[in-house]
């Protein structure tokens, strides 16, 4: 833990201020794993790679809880981890999968009707436009520190843009392209999540992330969890 | 039994424990909140303007993500804004987050046929009244944002004005006023994306990428914040540490 004494800007005498830097495990590991898991299931189904129109009723809970709640937890821990990209990216896609899960849940209970694959679905197409804008913004933000993260997010942003066009036009061909791009983004996401985890666990670069420097965390190895790295 | 009274200590002789102020850096929460606001506001406003969809056919599959992205995600970023010591963000992101959750709740009741939402040309004072407090606190936020930066002021002033027009439109059953408000919301949403991206890129790149739109002497940031490439922050970091001790991916 590093703390730095800060000069008070005021002339008034008062309590001394210190900046406390508290290390946490990288929330991006959970975030990328949750994002990749949701994308690989929904993307491959969206691409008509498997299943029927009724299958979303089986994978709703996974989309809602893993793609939604799991990613949201990662996003909120991203603030403590000072990971602005992780917070924005995973928070946005957590909300998307929570909402998509709710859509399929309401369709399963016959409250609403969801268009089948290959037919126009303007509302979801519109959503994917804005998800693409947000994802390309976070991708550009990730570029200087995480080139592989940029690759994952760029692929995801492209998939969202093509998915938007596919749903607005009702084109099953473009849906296939978008779905497999989501699967590709999932693959890159798993890679980034695994690399971040293995880097810290092994104490060296296990899977290259094309960024400079290796981690050397401050710890007291005989201390409790939090004081040492791990449990 | 009589208890022995202890003499009161002289307060001046008491040893006071030293107080410390801990400043804990976090990632800027405003980005996620503004992205949620941007996406949800764009999708509903463009639908109100008739750019896509049908009046009755679209909301049933539109409100869920709005309630989550504009609602839950924006609300959460508003709560984290307390840790960021951000008065505008903590109040307004949280309030707009609750609005989107409430709007989603209303649409869910309609989807379930529990209530019926009338067309825009029918007066709806029960919904119009929502926008009175929204217009008021957003406009107060705009006044506060005059000390921050032009893009944030643009977000809050257009959205505050848009809320007033939408309020009048729903109250009177006037689609024209609603559409005027929706146009202001579209501009506000675009400014929200710009503001969120501006903060995120400066934080991630460590230098200004999108200009902050600072009016010197009126606003808190230095004029350098308007120059792409300028460094306006110097975060405390242990470069080899775990996330939390440095900016993380």
Interface residues (C-beta under 8 A of the other chain):
Chain A: X1 X2 X4 X6 X14 X15 X16 X17 X18 X19 X20 X21 X22 X23 X24 X25 X26 X27 X28 X68 X72 X75 X76 X78 X79 X80 X81 X82 X83 X84 X85 X86 X87 X88 X91 X92 X94 X95 X96 X98 X99 X100 X102 X103 X106 X111 X112 X113 X114 X121 X122 X123 X124 X126 X127 X130 X131 X133 X134 X137 X138 X140 X141 X142 X144 X145 X146 X149 X168 X192 X196 X200 X209 X211 X213 X214 X215 X216 X217 X218 X229
Chain B: X18 X19 X20 X21 X22 X23 X24 X25 X26 X27 X28 X29 X31 X32 X35 X36 X38 X39 X42 X43 X46 X47 X52 X53 X58 X59 X60 X61 X62 X64 X65 X66 X67 X68 X69 X72 X73 X76 X77 X80 X83 X108 X111 X112 X193 X196 X197 X200 X201 X203 X204 X205 X206 X235 X236 X237 X238 X239 X240 X241 X242 X243 X244 X245 X246 X247 X248 X249
